[in-house]
Each structure stands twice: as structure tokens, then as C-alpha cells.
Amino acid sequence: MTASQPATHLPSQVMATLSALQLIDTLRARHGPVLFHQSGGCCDGSSPMCFPITDFIVGDRDVCLGQIGGADFYISGPQFAYWKHTQLIIDVVPGRGGMFSLENGEGVRFLLRSRLFDDEEYAQLQAAGKV
């Protein structure tokens, strides 16, 4: 019998603050299941956008980074190539949400923050085929 290796805990590629999780719960209660998409670019595309899952078609090149508050979080392939070395942290700040994002009109908006993975975290993600 051989000893099993402890499972390597992969760092989360996306996470959310408590205020973001609370807003996700509110939006889900009103609209049903939701998902997030980060497309990049200018205007609304630079903010994480929240949609009912029935109102957004995930593209072939979109990458699912994980879940926040039970909602899948996707990023466009080109954006992922640019951001793959960072952990995305979804937060909420006062302001107006993206025109098509569900938090529009709530007086708050989702905001993307990030931090660089350290060398060990990035190596774990590489070994797992996540980057």
C-alpha cells in the first residue's frame, strides 16, 4: 500500500468580497440563476457584467474561471491571456452599473480588483492546466 499525496489546493482564479456575494444573492432572488462575464475593452466591457443565465450565450473562446456566490464567472479568451497571472477579486462600490448588467439601477456596481499570483501559486495553476 502506498501513501497518497495530499491534494494540492489550487488558488482561486476568481473570488468575491462579502458585499459582492450579498449583491449576487439579491440579484439571484430577483432574476433567478445568474452568471458573470468579463470581456475587457472600453466602456461597460471593462466591468464584470452580471446576466441571467438565459440572457447570455457563452462564447467558444470564453474561459470559466470558477464560481462566485454560486454563479459561473467567465472571461473572454483574449482577456484571460492578459489576466491569467492574476487572481480576480469582484467587489461592489457605489455608482452606476453597466447598462446591461443586472446591478444597474441598484446604486452600486461590480468592480474588478486583482492581485498577482505568487510564483508557487502560478506554478500550481500551470501544473493543473488552468493557465
Order of alpha helices (4+ residues) and beta strands (2+ residues): beta-alpha-beta-beta-beta-beta-alpha-beta-beta-alpha
